[in-house]
Amino acid sequence: MQHKYYIERLQGMLGNKRLEHSLAVSATAVGLAELYGADRRQAEMAGLLHDCARELSDVELLAMARENHVPVVEVEELKPVLLHAPVGALLARRQFGVLDQAVLQSINLHTLGDAAMTLLDKIVFLADKTEPGRNYPGVDKLRQLATQNLDQALLYCFDNAILLAVRRGELIHPRIVQARNGINIFNRRQEILNLSRIT
């Protein structure tokens, strides 16, 4: 990976705090990749570039999404910061030359998740939420879960995000609900499959 080149480019796009976060996410993603047998290089690259569009304005995010035919739902029109993930995938390809579709997808999904996430998607998503600089209620439990069971960690993360949005009276993006249901459905099917094998 062209680590030095990426960092130099990011320095012109992100503030110091966001760059530190990106470096920490990259390192956390590498640790999880090694733990779960994922591709270390992909995790490092996706973690480093995941927030490359995070400091674009709402107007810029909406414009880039529309110009590039990125589907924009009503929740995103009202809260355009949610578009920094798919727009970030666009920038990773165009400005950083990333052609690895698995890396681009994990950048695209790192904010809201998806009903069918790959191992790399899960790792980058959780690395973003658990890197050492994160400090919010429940983060220590989430860090522990992330080293034990990725799906359980994702469910915990989705549940907390949904509950927090309800408490605050905020909009809930439908993809978070779909992502949570996708994990639950997969786990329940696995449980049924395992029971059928035993009996």
Backbone hydrogen bonds in HBPLUS format (Angstrom, degrees):
<---DONOR---> <-ACCEPTOR-->    atom                        ^
c    i                          cat <-CA-CA->   ^        H-A-AA   ^      H-
h    n   atom  resd res      DA  || num        DHA   H-A  angle D-A-AA Bond
n    s   type  num  typ     dist DA aas  dist angle  dist       angle   num
A0003-HIS N   A0001-MET O   2.84 MM   2  5.39 136.7  2.03 104.1  90.8     1
A0006-TYR N   A0002-GLN O   2.94 MM   4  6.20 163.9  1.97 160.8 165.6     2
A0007-ILE N   A0003-HIS O   3.00 MM   4  6.25 163.3  2.03 153.7 158.2     3
A0008-GLU N   A0004-LYS O   2.96 MM   4  6.17 161.0  1.99 149.7 155.0     4
A0009-ARG N   A0005-TYR O   3.00 MM   4  6.25 158.2  2.05 150.5 156.3     5
A0010-LEU N   A0006-TYR O   2.84 MM   4  6.07 159.5  1.88 151.7 158.0     6
A0011-GLN N   A0007-ILE O   2.93 MM   4  6.12 144.9  2.05 148.5 157.1     7
A0012-GLY N   A0009-ARG O   3.14 MM   3  5.59 143.9  2.28 107.2 116.6     8
A0013-MET N   A0010-LEU O   2.87 MM   3  4.94 152.9  1.94 105.4 114.6     9
A0014-LEU N   A0010-LEU O   2.82 MM   4  5.79 147.8  1.93 168.3 171.6    10
A0019-LEU N   A0015-GLY O   2.96 MM   4  6.17 155.3  2.03 153.9 161.7    11
A0020-GLU N   A0016-ASN O   2.89 MM   4  6.11 158.4  1.94 149.9 155.5    12
A0021-HIS N   A0017-LYS O   3.00 MM   4  6.23 154.3  2.07 142.5 149.8    13
A0022-SER N   A0018-ARG O   2.92 MM   4  6.18 155.3  1.98 144.4 150.9    14
A0023-LEU N   A0019-LEU O   2.95 MM   4  6.23 157.8  2.00 152.5 157.8    15
A0024-ALA N   A0020-GLU O   2.94 MM   4  6.17 154.2  2.01 146.5 153.9    16
A0025-VAL N   A0021-HIS O   2.80 MM   4  6.08 154.0  1.87 152.9 160.4    17
A0026-SER N   A0022-SER O   2.97 MM   4  6.13 157.6  2.02 144.3 150.5    18
A0027-ALA N   A0023-LEU O   3.04 MM   4  6.31 159.3  2.09 145.8 150.6    19
A0028-THR N   A0024-ALA O   2.89 MM   4  6.06 158.7  1.93 147.3 153.7    20
A0029-ALA N   A0025-VAL O   2.78 MM   4  5.92 158.2  1.83 151.3 157.5    21
A0030-VAL N   A0026-SER O   3.01 MM   4  6.25 152.1  2.09 145.0 152.3    22
A0031-GLY N   A0027-ALA O   3.07 MM   4  6.36 157.1  2.13 144.8 150.6    23
A0032-LEU N   A0028-THR O   3.01 MM   4  6.33 158.3  2.06 151.1 156.4    24
A0033-ALA N   A0029-ALA O   2.82 MM   4  5.99 153.3  1.89 147.2 155.4    25
A0034-GLU N   A0030-VAL O   2.95 MM   4  6.17 157.2  2.00 151.3 156.4    26
A0035-LEU N   A0031-GLY O   3.07 MM   4  6.27 148.6  2.17 139.5 148.4    27
A0036-TYR N   A0032-LEU O   2.92 MM   4  6.10 154.1  1.98 151.2 156.8    28
A0037-GLY N   A0033-ALA O   2.80 MM   4  5.57 116.7  2.20 142.0 154.0    29
A0038-ALA N   A0033-ALA O   2.86 MM   5  4.47 145.9  1.97 130.4 135.8    30
A0043-ALA N   A0039-ASP O   3.10 MM   4  6.33 162.7  2.13 151.4 156.4    31
A0044-GLU N   A0040-ARG O   2.95 MM   4  6.14 157.7  2.00 149.1 155.3    32
A0045-MET N   A0041-ARG O   3.01 MM   4  6.20 165.8  2.03 152.0 155.3    33
A0046-ALA N   A0042-GLN O   2.92 MM   4  6.04 173.0  1.92 155.9 158.3    34
A0047-GLY N   A0043-ALA O   2.95 MM   4  5.91 159.8  2.00 143.5 149.9    35
A0048-LEU N   A0044-GLU O   3.06 MM   4  6.16 155.1  2.12 142.8 149.5    36
A0049-LEU N   A0045-MET O   3.04 MM   4  6.22 157.5  2.10 152.0 157.6    37
A0050-HIS N   A0046-ALA O   2.89 MM   4  5.53 121.3  2.24 145.4 156.6    38
A0052-CYS N   A0049-LEU O   3.06 MM   3  5.29 161.0  2.09 126.7 123.7    39
A0054-ARG N   A0051-ASP O   2.94 MM   3  4.96 166.4  1.96 113.8 117.8    40
A0056-LEU N   A0053-ALA O   3.21 MM   3  5.64 167.9  2.23 118.0 119.2    41
A0061-LEU N   A0057-SER O   2.90 MM   4  6.18 162.1  1.93 156.5 161.3    42
A0062-LEU N   A0058-ASP O   2.99 MM   4  6.17 169.9  2.00 153.7 156.2    43
A0063-ALA N   A0059-VAL O   2.95 MM   4  6.06 160.5  1.99 146.6 152.8    44
A0064-MET N   A0060-GLU O   2.88 MM   4  6.01 166.1  1.90 151.6 155.3    45
A0065-ALA N   A0061-LEU O   2.95 MM   4  6.07 160.5  1.99 148.6 154.5    46
A0066-ARG N   A0062-LEU O   2.98 MM   4  6.15 167.2  2.00 151.0 154.3    47
A0067-GLU N   A0063-ALA O   2.87 MM   4  5.99 162.2  1.90 151.6 157.2    48
A0068-ASN N   A0064-MET O   3.09 MM   4  6.10 138.9  2.27 139.8 149.0    49
A0070-VAL N   A0065-ALA O   2.82 MM   5  4.82 165.3  1.84 154.2 151.0    50
A0069-HIS N   A0066-ARG O   3.25 MM   3  5.09 167.5  2.27 105.8 106.5    51
A0076-GLU N   A0073-VAL O   2.98 MM   3  5.42 124.0  2.31 108.4 122.1    52
A0077-GLU N   A0073-VAL O   3.09 MM   4  6.50 144.0  2.23 147.5 158.4    53
A0077-GLU N   A0074-GLU O   3.11 MM   3  4.98 121.3  2.47  92.4 107.4    54
A0078-LEU N   A0074-GLU O   3.08 MM   4  6.38 148.3  2.19 148.7 156.4    55
A0079-LYS N   A0075-VAL O   2.85 MM   4  6.01 130.0  2.10 135.1 150.1    56
A0082-LEU N   A0079-LYS O   3.18 MM   3  6.26 168.7  2.19 132.1 133.8    57
A0083-LEU N   A0080-PRO O   2.76 MM   3  5.44 161.4  1.80 122.8 129.3    58
A0084-HIS N   A0081-VAL O   3.06 MM   3  5.59 167.7  2.07 116.9 120.0    59
A0087-VAL N   A0083-LEU O   3.00 MM   4  6.03 165.2  2.02 160.8 165.4    60
A0088-GLY N   A0084-HIS O   2.84 MM   4  5.49 135.4  2.03 119.7 132.1    61
A0089-ALA N   A0085-ALA O   3.05 MM   4  6.40 145.1  2.18 146.9 155.5    62
A0090-LEU N   A0086-PRO O   3.20 MM   4  6.56 149.1  2.30 139.7 147.4    63
A0091-LEU N   A0087-VAL O   2.94 MM   4  6.32 159.2  1.99 152.6 157.6    64
A0092-ALA N   A0088-GLY O   2.82 MM   4  6.00 153.5  1.89 147.2 154.9    65
A0093-ARG N   A0089-ALA O   3.18 MM   4  6.38 149.2  2.28 140.7 147.4    66
A0094-ARG N   A0090-LEU O   2.91 MM   4  6.16 169.7  1.92 154.5 157.8    67
A0095-GLN N   A0091-LEU O   2.70 MM   4  5.27 155.2  1.76 140.0 148.9    68
A0098-VAL N   A0092-ALA O   3.00 MM   6  5.64 168.3  2.02 141.9 138.9    69
A0104-LEU N   A0100-ASP O   3.04 MM   4  6.38 165.4  2.06 155.5 159.7    70
A0105-GLN N   A0101-GLN O   2.87 MM   4  5.97 156.9  1.92 144.1 150.4    71
A0106-SER N   A0102-ALA O   3.09 MM   4  6.26 157.5  2.15 141.7 147.5    72
A0107-ILE N   A0103-VAL O   3.07 MM   4  6.36 150.0  2.16 149.8 157.8    73
A0108-ASN N   A0104-LEU O   2.97 MM   4  6.19 160.3  2.01 147.7 153.4    74
A0109-LEU N   A0105-GLN O   2.95 MM   4  6.19 141.6  2.11 148.1 158.1    75
A0110-HIS N   A0107-ILE O   3.38 MM   3  5.36 164.1  2.41 104.4 109.1    76
A0113-GLY N   A0109-LEU O   2.90 MM   4  4.81 145.2  2.02 136.9 143.9    77
A0122-LYS N   A0118-THR O   3.02 MM   4  6.31 161.6  2.06 153.0 156.8    78
A0123-ILE N   A0119-LEU O   3.01 MM   4  6.25 158.1  2.06 150.0 156.3    79
A0124-VAL N   A0120-LEU O   2.98 MM   4  6.20 169.6  1.99 160.4 161.5    80
A0125-PHE N   A0121-ASP O   2.98 MM   4  6.06 163.8  2.01 149.4 154.7    81
A0126-LEU N   A0122-LYS O   2.98 MM   4  6.10 165.9  2.00 149.3 152.9    82
A0127-ALA N   A0123-ILE O   2.81 MM   4  5.90 150.7  1.90 146.3 155.5    83
A0128-ASP N   A0124-VAL O   3.07 MM   4  6.18 154.7  2.13 146.6 151.7    84
A0129-LYS N   A0126-LEU O   3.10 MM   3  5.03 122.4  2.44  92.1 106.7    85
A0130-THR N   A0126-LEU O   2.92 MM   4  5.99 128.8  2.18 145.2 158.7    86
A0131-GLU N   A0127-ALA O   3.05 MM   4  5.59 126.1  2.35 148.3 149.6    87
A0134-ARG N   A0131-GLU O   2.91 MM   3  5.77 168.6  1.92 135.0 138.9    88
A0139-VAL N   A0136-TYR O   3.09 MM   3  5.70 163.2  2.12 145.6 144.5    89
A0142-LEU N   A0138-GLY O   2.99 MM   4  6.23 157.0  2.05 150.0 157.1    90
A0143-ARG N   A0139-VAL O   2.85 MM   4  6.08 153.8  1.91 148.2 154.7    91
A0144-GLN N   A0140-ASP O   3.06 MM   4  6.32 157.3  2.11 144.7 150.4    92
A0145-LEU N   A0141-LYS O   2.89 MM   4  6.18 164.2  1.92 153.7 157.8    93
A0146-ALA N   A0142-LEU O   2.87 MM   4  6.01 152.8  1.94 147.4 155.1    94
A0147-THR N   A0144-GLN O   3.19 MM   3  5.49 141.0  2.35 103.2 113.4    95
A0148-GLN N   A0145-LEU O   2.92 MM   3  5.04 154.0  1.99 105.8 114.4    96
A0149-ASN N   A0145-LEU O   2.80 MM   4  5.76 176.0  1.80 169.0 168.5    97
A0153-ALA N   A0149-ASN O   3.00 MM   4  6.25 154.9  2.07 152.9 160.7    98
A0154-LEU N   A0150-LEU O   2.87 MM   4  6.13 154.3  1.93 149.4 156.5    99
A0155-LEU N   A0151-ASP O   2.94 MM   4  6.21 162.8  1.97 150.4 154.4   100
A0156-TYR N   A0152-GLN O   3.02 MM   4  6.19 161.3  2.06 144.8 149.9   101
A0157-CYS N   A0153-ALA O   2.96 MM   4  6.15 156.4  2.01 146.5 153.2   102
A0158-PHE N   A0154-LEU O   2.79 MM   4  6.05 167.4  1.81 160.3 163.0   103
A0159-ASP N   A0155-LEU O   2.83 MM   4  5.91 166.9  1.84 153.0 157.3   104
A0160-ASN N   A0156-TYR O   3.04 MM   4  6.17 164.4  2.07 145.5 149.7   105
A0161-ALA N   A0157-CYS O   3.01 MM   4  6.21 158.0  2.06 148.2 154.4   106
A0162-ILE N   A0158-PHE O   2.94 MM   4  6.14 162.5  1.97 155.7 159.9   107
A0163-LEU N   A0159-ASP O   2.90 MM   4  6.09 169.0  1.91 156.2 159.5   108
A0164-LEU N   A0160-ASN O   2.90 MM   4  5.94 159.6  1.94 146.3 152.2   109
A0165-ALA N   A0161-ALA O   3.06 MM   4  6.19 156.4  2.12 141.4 147.7   110
A0166-VAL N   A0162-ILE O   2.98 MM   4  6.25 153.9  2.05 149.0 156.2   111
A0167-ARG N   A0163-LEU O   2.91 MM   4  6.17 163.7  1.94 151.4 155.7   112
A0168-ARG N   A0164-LEU O   3.00 MM   4  6.18 152.2  2.08 146.0 153.4   113
A0169-GLY N   A0165-ALA O   2.98 MM   4  5.92 110.1  2.48 133.3 149.3   114
A0170-GLU N   A0165-ALA O   2.79 MM   5  4.86 152.1  1.87 152.0 152.7   115
A0169-GLY N   A0166-VAL O   3.11 MM   3  5.01 150.8  2.20  98.6 107.7   116
A0176-ILE N   A0173-HIS O   3.09 MM   3  5.74 143.6  2.23 117.5 125.9   117
A0178-GLN N   A0174-PRO O   2.97 MM   4  6.25 160.1  2.01 149.7 155.7   118
A0179-ALA N   A0175-ARG O   2.77 MM   4  5.86 152.7  1.84 141.4 149.0   119
A0180-ARG N   A0176-ILE O   2.93 MM   4  6.14 160.9  1.97 148.1 152.9   120
A0181-ASN N   A0177-VAL O   2.93 MM   4  6.15 165.9  1.95 151.7 155.7   121
A0182-GLY N   A0178-GLN O   2.83 MM   4  5.96 151.1  1.91 143.5 152.1   122
A0183-ILE N   A0179-ALA O   3.11 MM   4  6.39 157.1  2.17 150.4 154.4   123
A0184-ASN N   A0180-ARG O   3.04 MM   4  6.29 165.7  2.06 151.8 156.0   124
A0185-ILE N   A0181-ASN O   2.79 MM   4  5.93 167.2  1.81 156.9 160.0   125
A0186-PHE N   A0182-GLY O   3.08 MM   4  6.15 164.3  2.11 143.5 148.1   126
A0187-ASN N   A0183-ILE O   2.99 MM   4  6.19 165.8  2.01 152.5 156.3   127
A0188-ARG N   A0184-ASN O   2.95 MM   4  6.14 158.3  1.99 150.9 157.0   128
A0189-ARG N   A0185-ILE O   2.95 MM   4  6.14 155.6  2.01 150.5 157.1   129
A0190-GLN N   A0186-PHE O   2.99 MM   4  6.24 152.4  2.07 147.4 155.3   130
A0191-GLU N   A0187-ASN O   2.95 MM   4  6.23 152.3  2.03 145.0 152.4   131
A0192-ILE N   A0188-ARG O   3.01 MM   4  6.27 160.3  2.05 147.4 152.0   132
A0193-LEU N   A0189-ARG O   2.91 MM   4  6.09 158.9  1.96 146.7 153.0   133
A0194-ASN N   A0190-GLN O   2.86 MM   4  6.07 158.0  1.91 149.3 155.0   134
A0195-LEU N   A0191-GLU O   2.93 MM   4  6.16 154.7  2.00 147.4 154.3   135
A0196-SER N   A0192-ILE O   2.94 MM   4  6.16 154.9  2.00 148.2 154.9   136
A0197-ARG N   A0193-LEU O   3.12 MM   4  6.37 142.3  2.27 140.7 150.5   137
A0198-ILE N   A0194-ASN O   3.15 MM   4  6.43 146.4  2.27 141.6 150.1   138
A0199-THR N   A0195-LEU O   3.01 MM   4  6.28 161.7  2.04 153.2 157.4   139
